[in-house]
Amino acid sequence: MGVFYDSVRERFLRYARIDTQSASGAAETPSTSKQFDLARLLRDELIAIGVSDVWLDEEHCVVYGVIPSNTEGGMPIGYVAHMDTATEAPGGPVIPQVIENYDGNDILLNKEKDIWMRRADFPNLGLYVGEDLICTDGTTLLGGDDKASIASIMTMAEFYTSNPEVGHGTIALAFTPDEEVGGLAKDLDLNRFASGIAYTLDGDHLGYYEYETFNASQADITIRGRAVHPGTAKGIMINSIDVANEFISSLPYFEKPQYTDGREGFFYVMWISGRCEETSIRLIIRDHDAVQFRNREHYLYLIAEELNKRYPDGTVAVAITEQYRSMKEVIDTVPFMVDNLKKAISDCGIKPVCIPFRGGTDGSALSQRGLPCPNLSAGYENAHSRFEYVPIVNMEKNVEILIRLNELYLAMND
């Protein structure tokens, strides 16, 4: 165990117990008021450890802080992590437990409910034999995504405020809501954030980093039918459910999430709801290649156009909403950010691994807004699942990586 072990352990357990699950489709910001429970705790902790310019935006639920430079020179750097947890599994009450010195066998998460996390289902467990793991009782997700990141960032902040003799440049901090439901740090005030560049911390697998994400849009398909009594329906009825089935069947069968990986894009039908008179479909479009991504968007309009030739015009309507764009074109203008991140990971004894991220981060949107934001993995496993777990050593190692990264920026000119 290293010097940061106890700190990241206790911080994470404290944060994980707070239910901060966000909600899809909510009109409010943040989407759930309970995200303020963690936001206010972080605000108070930042103040207590001596971070400067701490402020909680009570309207948008964004927490800010600054560790001012204590030496001459250096380039300011920032770190961003999200406070909300995913919607795919129950968000609380979270009952975290520590599996000490993991023995490599299947883990009994909940004796009463007979819930097991089995090596055969989650082979990455084999990487952590002998380590201490934090998981839940199998009834909720854990929230390592993204509270493992918050624990590492807060521990890094306390290291500097407790050791003022350690030189560093300006370090900006921000914790944001609603990343899991597409918020993507939209309310982060770039004028208040004390750095012109930053890193997000998010994602699984220690030592992974990303500077390329999907391009992403959401498509809402509305299909209007015509209902009459089925006994006299011949030549009159237009069953919108049948038309919806035709629309979905027109999508390339193997271009779905379950059949793709790497840089391959996809269409993902998220839900369908309707009756004879009207049916709604929501799907998302993803692709790393910008041209191919636009082709995917256009293809949906072509399907609608073809169906509207066979049915009354206006039967099928497509509305596409941009969600985020790949950060790559922005990060390519600041290549030193990737070089520094890769070096910091390597200098801390971890092999850096870079892959195109099959998703989006707050950094996707922030980069497009003018704040370049590559991503460092938080080191959790099985995110968005009742079987999520966080090896404590991974959070501790990320603290070391952040400190090394700060050293590299201290050596640079602003």
DOTORKOL-66588 format. One record per residue (C-alpha): residue in one letter; x negated, y, z; residue number from 1. Coordinates in Angstrom, 2 decimals. Layout:
BEGIN
(r A (X Y Z) NUM)
...
***
This chain:
BEGIN
(r M (0.00 0.00 0.00) 1)
(r G (-1.29 3.43 -0.94) 2)
(r V (-0.94 6.81 0.73) 3)
(r F (2.37 7.60 -0.98) 4)
(r Y (4.05 4.26 -0.36) 5)
(r D (6.05 5.06 2.77) 6)
(r S (7.09 8.44 1.45) 7)
(r V (8.54 7.24 -1.86) 8)
(r R (10.15 4.28 -0.12) 9)
(r E (12.01 6.33 2.46) 10)
(r R (12.93 9.07 0.01) 11)
(r F (14.37 6.66 -2.47) 12)
(r L (16.40 4.78 0.14) 13)
(r R (17.78 8.09 1.37) 14)
(r Y (18.73 9.27 -2.13) 15)
(r A (20.10 5.91 -3.27) 16)
(r R (22.68 5.83 -0.48) 17)
(r I (24.32 8.96 -1.91) 18)
(r D (26.92 8.16 -4.57) 19)
(r T (26.28 10.60 -7.44) 20)
(r Q (28.01 8.74 -10.26) 21)
(r S (29.11 11.07 -13.06) 22)
(r A (32.36 10.73 -15.03) 23)
(r S (32.88 10.58 -18.78) 24)
(r G (35.30 13.07 -20.31) 25)
(r A (35.58 15.37 -17.31) 26)
(r A (36.19 19.03 -18.06) 27)
(r E (34.40 20.22 -14.91) 28)
(r T (30.69 20.94 -14.50) 29)
(r P (29.36 18.87 -12.91) 30)
(r S (31.69 16.05 -13.87) 31)
(r T (31.90 14.89 -10.23) 32)
(r S (31.59 17.13 -7.18) 33)
(r K (29.74 14.43 -5.22) 34)
(r Q (26.61 15.21 -7.23) 35)
(r F (26.38 18.30 -5.04) 36)
(r D (25.75 15.99 -2.05) 37)
(r L (22.34 15.09 -3.42) 38)
(r A (21.72 18.55 -4.85) 39)
(r R (22.15 20.18 -1.43) 40)
(r L (19.97 17.57 0.22) 41)
(r L (17.20 18.19 -2.32) 42)
(r R (17.51 21.94 -1.89) 43)
(r D (17.11 21.58 1.88) 44)
(r E (14.19 19.17 1.55) 45)
(r L (12.38 21.43 -0.90) 46)
(r I (12.71 24.33 1.50) 47)
(r A (11.59 22.17 4.44) 48)
(r I (8.39 20.99 2.74) 49)
(r G (7.47 24.54 1.69) 50)
(r V (8.32 24.73 -2.00) 51)
(r S (8.91 28.30 -3.21) 52)
(r D (11.80 29.92 -5.07) 53)
(r V (14.18 27.10 -4.18) 54)
(r W (17.67 27.72 -5.52) 55)
(r L (20.78 25.66 -6.05) 56)
(r D (23.04 26.86 -8.82) 57)
(r E (26.39 26.37 -7.09) 58)
(r E (28.26 26.74 -10.37) 59)
(r H (26.31 24.24 -12.47) 60)
(r C (24.68 21.99 -9.82) 61)
(r V (21.07 22.51 -10.90) 62)
(r V (18.30 22.61 -8.27) 63)
(r Y (15.16 24.67 -8.92) 64)
(r G (11.84 25.01 -7.14) 65)
(r V (8.30 26.25 -7.80) 66)
(r I (4.93 25.26 -6.38) 67)
(r P (2.93 28.44 -7.12) 68)
(r S (-0.59 28.19 -8.49) 69)
(r N (-3.24 28.33 -5.77) 70)
(r T (-6.20 28.88 -8.08) 71)
(r E (-7.18 30.85 -11.14) 72)
(r G (-6.52 29.53 -14.61) 73)
(r G (-4.56 26.50 -15.58) 74)
(r M (-1.41 26.06 -17.62) 75)
(r P (1.99 25.93 -15.88) 76)
(r I (3.77 22.61 -16.09) 77)
(r G (7.26 21.45 -15.14) 78)
(r Y (9.14 18.28 -14.23) 79)
(r V (12.83 17.51 -14.72) 80)
(r A (14.90 14.56 -13.44) 81)
(r H (18.64 13.95 -13.29) 82)
(r M (20.68 13.38 -10.14) 83)
(r D (23.70 11.51 -11.52) 84)
(r T (24.02 7.77 -11.95) 85)
(r A (25.57 5.74 -14.75) 86)
(r T (29.18 4.77 -15.29) 87)
(r E (28.81 1.12 -16.37) 88)
(r A (29.06 -0.33 -12.84) 89)
(r P (30.54 0.87 -9.54) 90)
(r G (28.57 3.83 -8.19) 91)
(r G (29.12 3.33 -4.48) 92)
(r P (29.05 2.82 -1.66) 93)
(r V (25.44 1.89 -2.40) 94)
(r I (23.89 -0.51 0.11) 95)
(r P (20.19 -0.69 -0.77) 96)
(r Q (18.04 -3.50 0.56) 97)
(r V (14.30 -4.09 0.45) 98)
(r I (13.01 -7.46 -0.72) 99)
(r E (9.56 -7.56 0.88) 100)
(r N (6.71 -9.48 -0.70) 101)
(r Y (8.90 -10.90 -3.47) 102)
(r D (8.17 -14.61 -3.77) 103)
(r G (9.05 -15.05 -7.44) 104)
(r N (12.27 -16.98 -6.91) 105)
(r D (15.89 -16.08 -7.60) 106)
(r I (17.11 -13.33 -5.27) 107)
(r L (20.32 -13.71 -3.25) 108)
(r L (21.77 -10.22 -3.28) 109)
(r N (25.02 -10.95 -1.52) 110)
(r K (25.58 -14.12 0.49) 111)
(r E (29.28 -13.46 1.11) 112)
(r K (30.05 -12.97 -2.60) 113)
(r D (27.39 -15.43 -3.82) 114)
(r I (25.73 -12.85 -6.09) 115)
(r W (22.27 -13.80 -7.32) 116)
(r M (19.65 -12.06 -9.44) 117)
(r R (18.03 -14.91 -11.31) 118)
(r R (14.59 -15.05 -12.90) 119)
(r A (16.04 -16.78 -15.95) 120)
(r D (18.30 -13.81 -16.61) 121)
(r F (15.77 -11.11 -15.69) 122)
(r P (12.29 -12.39 -16.58) 123)
(r N (10.58 -9.08 -15.74) 124)
(r L (10.94 -10.08 -12.10) 125)
(r G (7.90 -12.23 -12.74) 126)
(r L (5.79 -9.07 -13.07) 127)
(r Y (6.43 -8.15 -9.45) 128)
(r V (5.60 -11.26 -7.44) 129)
(r G (4.09 -10.10 -4.16) 130)
(r E (5.57 -6.60 -4.44) 131)
(r D (8.35 -4.98 -2.43) 132)
(r L (11.53 -4.43 -4.44) 133)
(r I (14.54 -2.25 -3.67) 134)
(r C (17.88 -3.52 -4.98) 135)
(r T (21.54 -3.41 -3.93) 136)
(r D (23.92 -5.95 -2.46) 137)
(r G (25.11 -6.74 -5.99) 138)
(r T (28.37 -4.80 -5.76) 139)
(r T (27.14 -1.47 -7.17) 140)
(r L (24.34 -0.09 -9.27) 141)
(r L (21.31 1.15 -7.37) 142)
(r G (20.64 4.53 -8.93) 143)
(r G (16.96 4.01 -9.64) 144)
(r D (17.99 5.74 -12.85) 145)
(r D (17.06 8.40 -12.00) 146)
(r K (16.48 8.66 -8.25) 147)
(r A (13.21 6.76 -8.55) 148)
(r S (11.98 9.77 -10.53) 149)
(r I (13.28 12.21 -7.95) 150)
(r A (11.50 10.32 -5.17) 151)
(r S (8.21 10.48 -7.08) 152)
(r I (8.55 14.18 -7.93) 153)
(r M (9.48 15.14 -4.37) 154)
(r T (6.57 13.13 -2.96) 155)
(r M (4.23 14.84 -5.41) 156)
(r A (5.59 18.24 -4.31) 157)
(r E (5.04 17.46 -0.64) 158)
(r F (1.48 16.35 -1.37) 159)
(r Y (0.62 19.83 -2.65) 160)
(r T (2.45 21.78 0.04) 161)
(r S (0.80 19.63 2.73) 162)
(r N (-2.67 19.89 1.18) 163)
(r P (-3.14 23.53 0.16) 164)
(r E (-6.84 22.94 -0.39) 165)
(r V (-6.03 20.82 -3.47) 166)
(r G (-6.14 23.08 -6.51) 167)
(r H (-3.27 23.16 -8.99) 168)
(r G (-1.57 25.47 -11.43) 169)
(r T (2.06 26.53 -11.31) 170)
(r I (4.39 23.53 -11.08) 171)
(r A (8.10 24.02 -11.86) 172)
(r L (10.76 21.58 -10.68) 173)
(r A (14.38 21.06 -11.69) 174)
(r F (17.00 18.45 -10.89) 175)
(r T (20.06 18.34 -13.13) 176)
(r P (23.53 16.70 -13.22) 177)
(r D (25.49 14.64 -15.75) 178)
(r E (22.68 13.23 -17.89) 179)
(r E (24.45 9.89 -18.05) 180)
(r V (27.58 11.43 -19.61) 181)
(r G (25.87 13.68 -22.14) 182)
(r G (25.23 16.76 -20.00) 183)
(r L (21.56 16.71 -21.04) 184)
(r A (20.49 19.63 -18.83) 185)
(r K (22.68 22.02 -20.80) 186)
(r D (22.90 24.42 -17.86) 187)
(r L (19.23 24.46 -16.94) 188)
(r D (18.23 28.15 -17.02) 189)
(r L (15.01 28.35 -19.01) 190)
(r N (14.39 31.89 -17.75) 191)
(r R (14.46 30.66 -14.15) 192)
(r F (12.41 27.54 -14.87) 193)
(r A (8.82 28.57 -14.21) 194)
(r S (7.13 26.77 -17.10) 195)
(r G (7.32 26.84 -20.89) 196)
(r I (6.63 23.10 -21.16) 197)
(r A (7.81 20.17 -19.07) 198)
(r Y (8.13 16.42 -18.73) 199)
(r T (11.27 14.50 -17.97) 200)
(r L (10.99 11.38 -15.84) 201)
(r D (13.48 8.72 -16.83) 202)
(r G (13.58 5.19 -18.17) 203)
(r D (12.31 1.77 -17.18) 204)
(r H (8.91 0.01 -17.34) 205)
(r L (5.97 1.67 -15.60) 206)
(r G (3.44 3.26 -17.95) 207)
(r Y (5.85 3.76 -20.83) 208)
(r Y (6.15 7.20 -22.36) 209)
(r E (8.27 8.61 -25.16) 210)
(r Y (8.19 11.61 -27.44) 211)
(r E (10.69 10.33 -30.00) 212)
(r T (14.34 9.64 -29.29) 213)
(r F (17.42 8.82 -31.30) 214)
(r N (19.35 11.44 -33.20) 215)
(r A (22.85 11.14 -31.80) 216)
(r S (26.43 12.06 -32.61) 217)
(r Q (29.86 11.05 -31.42) 218)
(r A (32.64 10.38 -33.92) 219)
(r D (36.33 10.52 -33.01) 220)
(r I (38.60 8.87 -35.56) 221)
(r T (42.33 9.64 -35.54) 222)
(r I (44.62 7.41 -37.57) 223)
(r R (48.26 8.34 -38.03) 224)
(r G (50.75 5.68 -38.99) 225)
(r R (54.48 5.40 -39.64) 226)
(r A (56.68 3.35 -37.33) 227)
(r V (59.99 1.77 -38.28) 228)
(r H (61.87 -1.32 -37.10) 229)
(r P (59.74 -4.32 -38.10) 230)
(r G (62.79 -6.03 -39.53) 231)
(r T (63.09 -3.34 -42.23) 232)
(r A (59.43 -2.34 -42.43) 233)
(r K (58.53 -3.63 -45.88) 234)
(r G (57.11 -0.86 -48.03) 235)
(r I (57.69 1.73 -45.26) 236)
(r M (55.65 0.95 -42.15) 237)
(r I (52.04 2.09 -41.86) 238)
(r N (50.58 0.39 -38.80) 239)
(r S (47.75 2.65 -37.62) 240)
(r I (46.25 -0.28 -35.70) 241)
(r D (45.83 -2.21 -38.95) 242)
(r V (44.22 0.83 -40.58) 243)
(r A (41.90 1.18 -37.61) 244)
(r N (40.87 -2.43 -38.07) 245)
(r E (40.09 -1.69 -41.73) 246)
(r F (37.99 1.31 -40.69) 247)
(r I (35.96 -0.72 -38.18) 248)
(r S (35.59 -3.61 -40.64) 249)
(r S (34.06 -1.18 -43.15) 250)
(r L (31.10 -0.52 -40.84) 251)
(r P (27.94 -2.53 -41.63) 252)
(r Y (28.36 -5.67 -39.55) 253)
(r F (24.77 -6.08 -38.42) 254)
(r E (24.15 -2.38 -37.74) 255)
(r K (25.42 -2.66 -34.18) 256)
(r P (23.49 -2.32 -30.90) 257)
(r Q (23.45 -6.07 -30.30) 258)
(r Y (21.73 -6.72 -33.64) 259)
(r T (19.18 -3.89 -33.72) 260)
(r D (15.97 -2.86 -32.00) 261)
(r G (12.88 -0.70 -32.51) 262)
(r R (13.56 2.11 -34.96) 263)
(r E (16.74 0.55 -36.32) 264)
(r G (19.85 2.70 -36.02) 265)
(r F (23.43 1.62 -35.43) 266)
(r F (27.13 2.38 -35.18) 267)
(r Y (28.69 1.52 -31.82) 268)
(r V (32.48 1.39 -31.42) 269)
(r M (32.92 2.41 -27.79) 270)
(r W (36.70 2.17 -27.48) 271)
(r I (39.93 1.96 -29.40) 272)
(r S (43.42 2.86 -28.20) 273)
(r G (46.71 3.11 -30.01) 274)
(r R (50.07 1.93 -31.20) 275)
(r C (51.76 1.76 -34.58) 276)
(r E (52.18 5.52 -34.96) 277)
(r E (48.69 6.60 -33.90) 278)
(r T (45.38 4.99 -33.04) 279)
(r S (42.16 6.60 -31.83) 280)
(r I (38.65 5.22 -32.21) 281)
(r R (35.54 6.62 -30.59) 282)
(r L (32.14 5.54 -31.80) 283)
(r I (28.60 6.80 -31.53) 284)
(r I (25.98 7.05 -34.28) 285)
(r R (22.28 6.59 -33.58) 286)
(r D (19.16 6.67 -35.76) 287)
(r H (15.53 7.75 -35.34) 288)
(r D (15.21 8.80 -38.98) 289)
(r A (16.87 12.18 -39.56) 290)
(r V (17.81 11.48 -43.19) 291)
(r Q (19.23 8.05 -42.45) 292)
(r F (21.10 9.55 -39.51) 293)
(r R (22.83 12.10 -41.78) 294)
(r N (23.65 9.28 -44.18) 295)
(r R (25.37 7.44 -41.34) 296)
(r E (27.47 10.47 -40.48) 297)
(r H (28.40 10.90 -44.14) 298)
(r Y (29.33 7.23 -44.44) 299)
(r L (32.15 7.68 -41.92) 300)
(r Y (33.66 10.41 -44.06) 301)
(r L (33.41 8.11 -47.09) 302)
(r I (35.32 5.37 -45.26) 303)
(r A (38.02 7.86 -44.35) 304)
(r E (38.16 9.14 -47.92) 305)
(r E (38.62 5.64 -49.30) 306)
(r L (41.36 4.77 -46.80) 307)
(r N (43.16 8.03 -47.54) 308)
(r K (43.33 6.96 -51.19) 309)
(r R (45.15 3.77 -50.19) 310)
(r Y (47.39 5.39 -47.61) 311)
(r P (49.01 8.85 -47.52) 312)
(r D (46.42 11.61 -47.50) 313)
(r G (45.60 12.61 -43.95) 314)
(r T (46.17 9.14 -42.50) 315)
(r V (42.55 9.01 -41.36) 316)
(r A (40.70 12.00 -39.90) 317)
(r V (37.07 12.03 -38.73) 318)
(r A (35.61 14.56 -36.28) 319)
(r I (31.87 14.33 -35.55) 320)
(r T (30.26 16.08 -32.59) 321)
(r E (26.49 16.49 -32.23) 322)
(r Q (25.15 15.07 -28.96) 323)
(r Y (21.37 15.44 -29.21) 324)
(r R (18.52 15.31 -31.67) 325)
(r S (15.14 13.62 -31.56) 326)
(r M (12.50 15.58 -29.68) 327)
(r K (9.74 14.43 -32.04) 328)
(r E (9.71 17.40 -34.40) 329)
(r V (9.27 19.71 -31.39) 330)
(r I (6.70 17.59 -29.55) 331)
(r D (4.63 17.31 -32.73) 332)
(r T (3.93 21.05 -32.36) 333)
(r V (2.36 20.51 -28.90) 334)
(r P (0.31 17.32 -29.35) 335)
(r F (-1.74 18.02 -26.21) 336)
(r M (1.33 17.15 -24.12) 337)
(r V (1.29 13.58 -25.38) 338)
(r D (-2.50 13.37 -25.16) 339)
(r N (-2.46 14.54 -21.54) 340)
(r L (0.33 12.18 -20.57) 341)
(r K (-1.39 9.22 -22.15) 342)
(r K (-4.67 10.08 -20.42) 343)
(r A (-3.00 10.55 -17.03) 344)
(r I (-1.36 7.13 -17.24) 345)
(r S (-4.61 5.48 -18.34) 346)
(r D (-6.70 7.25 -15.71) 347)
(r C (-4.40 5.80 -13.04) 348)
(r G (-5.16 2.26 -14.16) 349)
(r I (-2.00 1.64 -16.18) 350)
(r K (-1.90 0.75 -19.86) 351)
(r P (0.07 3.49 -21.69) 352)
(r V (2.81 2.16 -23.95) 353)
(r C (4.64 4.41 -26.38) 354)
(r I (7.82 3.31 -28.13) 355)
(r P (10.58 5.19 -29.94) 356)
(r F (13.17 5.58 -27.20) 357)
(r R (16.47 3.93 -28.08) 358)
(r G (18.52 6.59 -26.38) 359)
(r G (18.27 10.21 -25.38) 360)
(r T (16.92 12.10 -22.40) 361)
(r D (17.44 15.56 -20.98) 362)
(r G (14.22 16.28 -22.86) 363)
(r S (15.94 15.65 -26.19) 364)
(r A (18.19 18.65 -25.70) 365)
(r L (15.66 20.75 -23.81) 366)
(r S (13.11 20.33 -26.58) 367)
(r Q (15.62 21.60 -29.11) 368)
(r R (16.28 24.58 -26.83) 369)
(r G (12.58 25.48 -26.83) 370)
(r L (11.28 23.63 -23.76) 371)
(r P (9.13 20.75 -25.10) 372)
(r C (9.79 17.71 -22.91) 373)
(r P (8.14 14.33 -23.52) 374)
(r N (9.28 11.60 -21.15) 375)
(r L (7.44 9.50 -18.57) 376)
(r S (9.13 6.29 -17.49) 377)
(r A (10.40 6.16 -13.91) 378)
(r G (9.52 2.48 -13.54) 379)
(r Y (12.88 1.00 -12.55) 380)
(r E (14.33 -2.19 -14.07) 381)
(r N (17.82 -3.28 -15.23) 382)
(r A (19.28 0.21 -15.29) 383)
(r H (23.07 0.74 -15.44) 384)
(r S (23.57 -2.63 -13.78) 385)
(r R (24.45 -4.24 -10.47) 386)
(r F (21.08 -5.99 -10.89) 387)
(r E (19.03 -2.80 -11.04) 388)
(r Y (15.90 -2.80 -8.89) 389)
(r V (12.93 -0.53 -8.24) 390)
(r P (9.45 -1.84 -7.37) 391)
(r I (8.19 0.59 -4.74) 392)
(r V (4.68 0.38 -6.19) 393)
(r N (5.97 1.85 -9.47) 394)
(r M (7.27 4.99 -7.78) 395)
(r E (4.02 5.32 -5.88) 396)
(r K (1.99 4.94 -9.07) 397)
(r N (4.06 7.65 -10.76) 398)
(r V (3.12 10.06 -7.98) 399)
(r E (-0.52 9.39 -8.83) 400)
(r I (0.17 9.89 -12.53) 401)
(r L (1.86 13.26 -11.88) 402)
(r I (-1.04 14.44 -9.74) 403)
(r R (-3.52 13.42 -12.43) 404)
(r L (-1.38 15.16 -15.06) 405)
(r N (-1.45 18.34 -12.98) 406)
(r E (-5.24 18.11 -12.82) 407)
(r L (-5.41 17.96 -16.59) 408)
(r Y (-3.24 21.08 -16.94) 409)
(r L (-5.30 22.88 -14.32) 410)
(r A (-8.28 22.47 -16.66) 411)
(r M (-6.40 24.05 -19.58) 412)
(r N (-5.94 27.72 -20.44) 413)
(r D (-2.41 29.09 -20.50) 414)
***
